[in-house]
Amino acid sequence: MVAISFDDGAAGTSESASSMRILNALNKSGFHSTFFYVANWINNSDKEAEVKKAYSMGMEIANHTVSHPDLTQKSSSEIRSEYDNCAAKLKSIIGTDPSPLLRLAVNDTVKSTLSNVPMITCSIDTGDWNSTTKDQMVNKIKSA
């Protein structure tokens, strides 16, 4: 079994937006994925529309915190606030509770603070966020 997920987004609903190209390709192929959204980056109605569209296509909408901090450097109250406020923002957009999943770096403080939260780390970071070429990404996935 392979789980495909994407994080950070949203880019908006323009057909040329990276997130819409991904959503449309997944939908066309009959695949579903988890989209981990950063609440503060959903900062206009077009980006909210993308989250709604992803949800309406059957994608899992999940938590990538409010501001994308290094949670391992935060206090318990800051960690809880990042998670809870992102969940609240996502719920206000899709009209129901988002997935309880969280994706970010974790340590013992994060784990104990969010002991009721399933935490996901990525096993393969393609580096797509860092100007990696298509061939470099494919080679990284194949070698893994």
GUTI-936005 format. One record per residue (C-alpha): residue number from 1; residue in one letter; x, y negated, z negated. Coordinates in Angstrom, 3 decimals. Each point is the difference from the previous one (the first is absolute). Last residue first. Example, Ala and Ser with C-alpha at 12.3 -4.5 7.8 and 13.67 -1.06 7.14 Angstrom:
2
r resi:2 | resn:s | px:13.670 | py:1.060 | pz:-7.140
r resi:1 | resn:a | px:-1.370 | py:3.440 | pz:-0.660
END
This chain:
144
r resi:144 | resn:a | px:13.940 | py:-4.483 | pz:1.971
r resi:143 | resn:s | px:2.168 | py:-0.014 | pz:3.105
r resi:142 | resn:k | px:-3.052 | py:-0.281 | pz:2.240
r resi:141 | resn:i | px:-1.419 | py:-2.937 | pz:-1.980
r resi:140 | resn:k | px:3.302 | py:-1.893 | pz:0.064
r resi:139 | resn:n | px:0.445 | py:0.704 | pz:3.716
r resi:138 | resn:v | px:-3.494 | py:-1.312 | pz:0.773
r resi:137 | resn:m | px:0.635 | py:-3.171 | pz:-2.018
r resi:136 | resn:q | px:3.378 | py:-0.639 | pz:1.660
r resi:135 | resn:d | px:-1.540 | py:0.572 | pz:3.445
r resi:134 | resn:k | px:-2.827 | py:-2.471 | pz:-0.703
r resi:133 | resn:t | px:2.511 | py:-2.643 | pz:-1.057
r resi:132 | resn:t | px:0.339 | py:-1.208 | pz:-3.584
r resi:131 | resn:s | px:-0.613 | py:-3.700 | pz:-0.511
r resi:130 | resn:n | px:-0.241 | py:0.397 | pz:-3.809
r resi:129 | resn:w | px:-3.685 | py:0.679 | pz:-0.679
r resi:128 | resn:d | px:0.136 | py:3.063 | pz:2.237
r resi:127 | resn:g | px:2.582 | py:1.446 | pz:-2.380
r resi:126 | resn:t | px:-1.395 | py:3.493 | pz:0.504
r resi:125 | resn:d | px:-0.149 | py:0.579 | pz:-3.749
r resi:124 | resn:i | px:-0.502 | py:3.733 | pz:-0.411
r resi:123 | resn:s | px:-1.088 | py:1.486 | pz:-3.323
r resi:122 | resn:c | px:-2.216 | py:-2.920 | pz:-0.834
r resi:121 | resn:t | px:-1.096 | py:-0.447 | pz:-3.565
r resi:120 | resn:i | px:-3.563 | py:0.507 | pz:-1.094
r resi:119 | resn:m | px:-1.378 | py:-0.552 | pz:-3.463
r resi:118 | resn:p | px:-3.291 | py:1.444 | pz:-1.268
r resi:117 | resn:v | px:-1.286 | py:-2.429 | pz:-2.647
r resi:116 | resn:n | px:-1.215 | py:0.990 | pz:-3.481
r resi:115 | resn:s | px:3.477 | py:-0.290 | pz:-1.537
r resi:114 | resn:l | px:0.289 | py:-3.543 | pz:1.326
r resi:113 | resn:t | px:1.908 | py:-1.482 | pz:-2.928
r resi:112 | resn:s | px:1.817 | py:3.276 | pz:-0.723
r resi:111 | resn:k | px:1.065 | py:0.510 | pz:3.614
r resi:110 | resn:v | px:1.005 | py:-3.630 | pz:0.520
r resi:109 | resn:t | px:2.063 | py:0.028 | pz:-3.192
r resi:108 | resn:d | px:1.587 | py:3.356 | pz:0.902
r resi:107 | resn:n | px:1.081 | py:-1.207 | pz:3.447
r resi:106 | resn:v | px:-1.831 | py:-0.647 | pz:3.230
r resi:105 | resn:a | px:0.660 | py:-1.610 | pz:3.368
r resi:104 | resn:l | px:-3.161 | py:-0.794 | pz:1.913
r resi:103 | resn:r | px:-3.095 | py:1.775 | pz:1.294
r resi:102 | resn:l | px:-3.154 | py:0.215 | pz:-2.048
r resi:101 | resn:l | px:-2.923 | py:2.359 | pz:0.558
r resi:100 | resn:p | px:-3.343 | py:-0.750 | pz:-1.696
r resi:99 | resn:s | px:-1.736 | py:-0.109 | pz:3.385
r resi:98 | resn:p | px:-2.075 | py:-3.124 | pz:0.339
r resi:97 | resn:d | px:-3.113 | py:-0.541 | pz:-2.092
r resi:96 | resn:t | px:-2.903 | py:-1.177 | pz:2.105
r resi:95 | resn:g | px:-1.035 | py:-3.087 | pz:1.944
r resi:94 | resn:i | px:2.896 | py:0.079 | pz:2.467
r resi:93 | resn:i | px:1.260 | py:-3.550 | pz:-0.607
r resi:92 | resn:s | px:-0.890 | py:-0.553 | pz:-3.664
r resi:91 | resn:k | px:1.257 | py:3.508 | pz:-0.757
r resi:90 | resn:l | px:3.365 | py:-0.814 | pz:1.592
r resi:89 | resn:k | px:0.312 | py:-3.131 | pz:-2.123
r resi:88 | resn:a | px:-0.924 | py:1.873 | pz:-3.193
r resi:87 | resn:a | px:2.503 | py:2.768 | pz:0.719
r resi:86 | resn:c | px:2.717 | py:-2.601 | pz:0.576
r resi:85 | resn:n | px:-0.880 | py:-1.675 | pz:-3.282
r resi:84 | resn:d | px:0.123 | py:3.280 | pz:-1.907
r resi:83 | resn:y | px:3.382 | py:1.108 | pz:1.363
r resi:82 | resn:e | px:1.911 | py:-3.262 | pz:-0.356
r resi:81 | resn:s | px:-1.641 | py:-0.663 | pz:-3.391
r resi:80 | resn:r | px:0.972 | py:3.434 | pz:-1.340
r resi:79 | resn:i | px:3.617 | py:-0.522 | pz:1.051
r resi:78 | resn:e | px:0.101 | py:-3.493 | pz:-1.482
r resi:77 | resn:s | px:-1.429 | py:1.281 | pz:-3.298
r resi:76 | resn:s | px:2.510 | py:2.858 | pz:-0.117
r resi:75 | resn:s | px:2.896 | py:-2.353 | pz:0.642
r resi:74 | resn:k | px:1.615 | py:-0.243 | pz:3.423
r resi:73 | resn:q | px:3.415 | py:1.014 | pz:1.405
r resi:72 | resn:t | px:-1.074 | py:3.503 | pz:1.069
r resi:71 | resn:l | px:-2.989 | py:-1.611 | pz:1.692
r resi:70 | resn:d | px:2.265 | py:-1.517 | pz:2.650
r resi:69 | resn:p | px:-2.536 | py:-2.501 | pz:1.221
r resi:68 | resn:h | px:-2.393 | py:0.411 | pz:2.959
r resi:67 | resn:s | px:-2.280 | py:-2.960 | pz:-0.877
r resi:66 | resn:v | px:-3.405 | py:1.464 | pz:-0.849
r resi:65 | resn:t | px:0.880 | py:3.681 | pz:-0.121
r resi:64 | resn:h | px:0.313 | py:2.594 | pz:2.823
r resi:63 | resn:n | px:-3.391 | py:1.544 | pz:-0.756
r resi:62 | resn:a | px:-1.989 | py:2.209 | pz:2.373
r resi:61 | resn:i | px:-2.544 | py:-0.031 | pz:2.814
r resi:60 | resn:e | px:-0.484 | py:3.466 | pz:1.479
r resi:59 | resn:m | px:-0.908 | py:-0.189 | pz:3.667
r resi:58 | resn:g | px:-3.461 | py:1.078 | pz:1.075
r resi:57 | resn:m | px:-0.392 | py:-2.386 | pz:2.932
r resi:56 | resn:s | px:-2.233 | py:-2.242 | pz:-2.158
r resi:55 | resn:y | px:2.851 | py:-0.322 | pz:-2.512
r resi:54 | resn:a | px:2.469 | py:-1.059 | pz:2.674
r resi:53 | resn:k | px:-2.550 | py:-2.478 | pz:1.332
r resi:52 | resn:k | px:-0.603 | py:-1.469 | pz:-3.458
r resi:51 | resn:v | px:3.761 | py:-0.394 | pz:-0.551
r resi:50 | resn:e | px:0.321 | py:-1.647 | pz:3.423
r resi:49 | resn:a | px:-2.891 | py:-2.360 | pz:-0.740
r resi:48 | resn:e | px:1.774 | py:-1.102 | pz:-3.194
r resi:47 | resn:k | px:3.013 | py:-0.875 | pz:2.162
r resi:46 | resn:d | px:-2.226 | py:-2.078 | pz:2.270
r resi:45 | resn:s | px:-1.674 | py:-1.660 | pz:-3.006
r resi:44 | resn:n | px:3.285 | py:-1.267 | pz:-1.420
r resi:43 | resn:n | px:2.593 | py:0.858 | pz:-2.642
r resi:42 | resn:i | px:0.269 | py:3.770 | pz:-0.029
r resi:41 | resn:w | px:3.712 | py:-0.377 | pz:-0.783
r resi:40 | resn:n | px:-0.804 | py:-0.811 | pz:-3.622
r resi:39 | resn:a | px:-1.734 | py:3.369 | pz:-0.425
r resi:38 | resn:v | px:2.833 | py:2.195 | pz:1.287
r resi:37 | resn:y | px:-1.677 | py:2.865 | pz:1.876
r resi:36 | resn:f | px:0.820 | py:3.718 | pz:0.069
r resi:35 | resn:f | px:-1.663 | py:1.507 | pz:3.064
r resi:34 | resn:t | px:-0.578 | py:3.738 | pz:-0.192
r resi:33 | resn:s | px:-0.458 | py:1.832 | pz:3.258
r resi:32 | resn:h | px:-2.612 | py:1.710 | pz:2.098
r resi:31 | resn:f | px:0.395 | py:1.735 | pz:3.330
r resi:30 | resn:g | px:-2.550 | py:0.533 | pz:2.751
r resi:29 | resn:s | px:2.468 | py:-0.902 | pz:2.754
r resi:28 | resn:k | px:-1.922 | py:-3.105 | pz:1.113
r resi:27 | resn:n | px:-0.443 | py:-1.064 | pz:-3.639
r resi:26 | resn:l | px:3.704 | py:0.341 | pz:-0.777
r resi:25 | resn:a | px:0.948 | py:-1.930 | pz:3.151
r resi:24 | resn:n | px:-2.582 | py:-2.707 | pz:-0.758
r resi:23 | resn:l | px:1.192 | py:-0.382 | pz:-3.577
r resi:22 | resn:i | px:3.669 | py:-0.180 | pz:1.032
r resi:21 | resn:r | px:-0.644 | py:-2.570 | pz:2.745
r resi:20 | resn:m | px:-2.163 | py:-1.914 | pz:-2.473
r resi:19 | resn:s | px:2.805 | py:-0.011 | pz:-2.590
r resi:18 | resn:s | px:2.564 | py:-1.219 | pz:2.499
r resi:17 | resn:a | px:-2.172 | py:-2.909 | pz:1.104
r resi:16 | resn:s | px:-0.455 | py:-0.061 | pz:3.802
r resi:15 | resn:e | px:-3.725 | py:0.796 | pz:-0.182
r resi:14 | resn:s | px:-0.372 | py:-2.926 | pz:-2.399
r resi:13 | resn:t | px:-1.644 | py:1.228 | pz:-3.188
r resi:12 | resn:g | px:2.405 | py:-1.253 | pz:-2.629
r resi:11 | resn:a | px:3.524 | py:0.832 | pz:-1.161
r resi:10 | resn:a | px:-0.845 | py:1.604 | pz:-3.332
r resi:9 | resn:g | px:2.348 | py:1.555 | pz:-0.890
r resi:8 | resn:d | px:2.473 | py:1.207 | pz:-2.712
r resi:7 | resn:d | px:-0.132 | py:3.740 | pz:0.337
r resi:6 | resn:f | px:-0.668 | py:2.791 | pz:2.423
r resi:5 | resn:s | px:-0.725 | py:3.612 | pz:-0.727
r resi:4 | resn:i | px:0.125 | py:3.313 | pz:1.793
r resi:3 | resn:a | px:-0.399 | py:3.149 | pz:-2.002
r resi:2 | resn:v | px:1.371 | py:3.187 | pz:1.499
r resi:1 | resn:m | px:-1.217 | py:3.470 | pz:-0.838
END
